[in-house]
Amino acid sequence: MMTQHETESEPTENAAETPPPPLVFPARDLHWRMPFRWLALGWQDLRATPGLSAVFGVVIFVGSAAMSVMAYELGRFALLTALLSGFVYLAPLIGVGLYSVSRARLDGRTPKLADSFAIARRVAGHAGVFALIQLVIFMIWSRAGMMVTAFVPVEDGNLQSLIEYLLIGSAIGSLFAALTFAVSAFSLPMIADRDTDMVTACLSSINAVLRNKPAAMVWAALIVALTAVGFATAMVGLGLIMPWLAYATFHGYRDAFAGTSADVMALGADH
């Protein structure tokens, strides 16, 4: 027969056995064709919420067009940098608002603009950290580009020096682009979907990208191609493409990671 002391001690022992949240959430293996599935699911979300998607689309178009016009008319680097800094901070909040639409549909709820604003307010601090990380990477990237220009000069009429400059510059740029993509691929959807910090989300995103390089490369190529279409249409296409990509990104996150915190913890225990 169990004593009272033993009975009272059981909850403490069970609580002690509960594992703490991991620093890096384990990622699933993804087939290289999965990004096309994400686009298909994102398109379904876009068609199911035309009004809500249009609201975000207009904001994205107006912001992108305004920045382009001001940069063209004023041509001031300091002002352009300030505008980019502000846009880098606002873009994650817009993205999180779009992720909440896909999340609501997956949960069987009707997406509402108020819910998008509520989640955006909740993760505003995380968005600031994300913007800071992106700006630091951008500043180092810019400095690296200046060093390439200084140490690999292009001589007039020298094709070999031009080729060397382009190869070295492209290689360094690719490294920074890959780092930026790995950090941002799944981090913001994770912040919107579960209560975790930005450091954990970024590390988990990098881990998922490294574990699924073929799928990540296909996804990055699709993002670049669709974004290029948006720019080619004088920013008008971005109003449609960016919400579509945001919805698809959320589905990519859900495929890359377990759907609930309990599932993630169970998956982590298996590893």
N, C-alpha and C positions, 0 to 999 in steps of 0.2 A: 504493500500500500504506500502511496506517495505522500510524503510529509508536506506540510504547508510551505516550508521553506523551499522545497524542491519545486512545488507548483508555482510559487511566485517568481522563481528564478528563470522559468522557461521563456517568458517573453523577452527577458534581457538577453538570453543566449541566442534566440532566434533573430533579435535585432542585430546582434553582433555578427551574425552570419550573413547579413545582407551586404552584398558587395557595393563599394562606392561607385559613383558614375565614372566611367573610364575617361582618360584624357583624350583618347582617340577611339571613336566608335568604329567597330569593325565593318568592313564593306563587303558586299556580295560580288561575285564574279558576274560580269556583264558581257554578253555577246556583242561583237562589233556592229551588228545590225540594230541593236536596241535603240540608238538615237532616232532612227526612223519611226519607231513605235512611239517615242516621246513626242515627236512632231505630230503624229496622228492624234494622240490623246490631247495634245495642246490645241490642235485645230478643233476638236470636239468641244473643248471648253470655250474657245473663242466663239464658235457658232451658237453655243448654248447661252452665252451672256453677251449679246451684241451691245446692249446699252452700257453696261458697266465697263466692258472692254474699250468702248469708244471714248468714255470719259478719260481713262488713262492714256489712250492713244492720242487724244487731242493735247493733253499735257505734255506728252513726250515730243510730239511734233512741234508745238509752240516753243518749248524749251530748246530743242535742237536748232530750229530755224532762227530763233533770236540770237543764240550764240554764234551761229554762222554769219549772220548779217552784221552783228557788232564787230566780230573779228575782221570781217572784210572791210567794213567802213572805217573803223578806227585804226586797225593794224597795230595796236599797242600790246606788247607782249605781257606786261604786268597785268593789264586789265583782262586779257585772255586767260592768263593763269588763274586770276581770281575767279573768273566765271567758271573755268573748268573745275576748280576746287569746290565751288558751290554745287555744281552739277554732279560731281563725284559723290558728294554727300547726299544729295536729293535722290539720285538714281537708285541707291539701295532701298530707300523708303518706298519709292514707286514700285520697285520690284517686289518688295515684301507685300505690298498691297495687292499685287497681282497674284502672288503665291497663295494668298488667303482665298482667292476665288477657286482655284483648283482644289485646295484643301477642303473647302466647304462642299464642293460637288462630290468629292470622294467620301465625305462623311454623310452624304445624303441630305445636306442642308441647302437652302437657297442662298447663294452669295449675296451679300449686302455691302454697299459702300461704307456704311458705318463700321462694319466689322474690319474692313480694310484699313480704315483710319485708326481704329483701336489697336490693331496689331502694329501699325506703323509707329504709333506713339510708344508702344511697349518696347520696341526694339530700336528706338531713336539713338540710345547710347551705344548699342552695338553697331549701328550704322556709322556712327562717328569713328569708332575704332576701325571698322572696315575701310572707311574713307582714308584714315590716316595710314593704314597699311598700304593701300593702293598708291597714295601720294608719295610715300617713302620709296616704293619700288619705282615709281615714275621718275623721281628725282635722281635716283641712282642710275636708272636707265639713261636719262639725259646726260648725266656726267660721263657715263661709259661711252656714249656716242661722241661727246666732245673729245675724249681721250683718243678714240679711234681716228678722228679727224686730225688730231695733233700728231699722232705717232705714225699714221699711215697716210701721208700726204699724196694727193693725186697730182701728178705732173701733167702739164698741158701736152696733149698729143701722145701721151704714153698709155697705151691700152692696157698693158700689164699692171701698172699701178692702179688703174681704175678697177680692174677685175679684182685685185687684191683688196682694195677698199670695200667693194661691194660684198665680197665673200666674208670678210672679217666682220663688217658691219651687220650683215644679215645673220651671221652665226650668233653674235652677241645679242642682237635684237630678238632672235628666236628663243634664246635662253630666258630672257626677261618676259617675253610674251607667254612662254610655257609656264613660268612661275606665276604670273598674274592669272592665267587660266586655271591652274591647279588650285590656287588659293580661293578663287571665286566660283568655281564650277558648282559646288553643292553647299557652300557654307551658309549663304543667306537663306535658302530654303530650309536648312536645318534649324536656323535661328527662328524662322517663322513657324515651324512645325513643332518644335520642342523647346523646353526651357533649358538652354545651354549657353555657355559663354562663347564669344567670338573666337578666342584662341582655340578652344576645343573644336569648334565648327571648321575653322581654317585647316587645322591639322588633320581632321577627319576627311575633309575635301581633298587635301593633297594625297592622303593615303589611298582614297578611292581612285583617284586619277592614276597614281603609280601602279595600282593593282590591275587596272583595266585600261592599259595604254591604247590598244586598238580602238576600243569604243570611245575613249576620250579624244583620240585624234579625229575620228569621224565626226564626233559632236562639235569639236572646235572648228573643223572645216565647214560644217553646215552653218554654224553661227556666223563665221566670216562671210560665207557666200550670201546668206540672207541679209546680213547687215549691209553688205555692199549693194545689194538690190535697193535697200532702203535709202542709202545715200545717192544712188544713181537716179532715184525718182525725186530728187530735190527735197529730201526728208519726209515727203508725203508718205512713202511706203513704210517709214519707221513707225508711224502711228498704228499700223496693222501688224508689222513684223515683230516689234518689241513685245507687245502683250502675248503674241503667239509663242515667242521664244521663252518668255517668262513662265507661261503655263507648262510648256514642254520641259523646262528646267526643273520645275517642281516634280513632275512625273519621273524625271531622271533621278532626282534625289530619292524618291520613294522606292525606285527600283534598286538603287545603289545601296540603300540602308534599309534595315528592318522598319516596318511601319509604325511600331510603338516602342516606347522606352523599355517595356518589359521584354519585347522581342529582342531588342538590341542587347539587353543584359544577358538574356539566355544565349544569344549568339556569341557574346563575348565569353561566357562561361565555357562554351564548347571549344573555344580556341585556347 
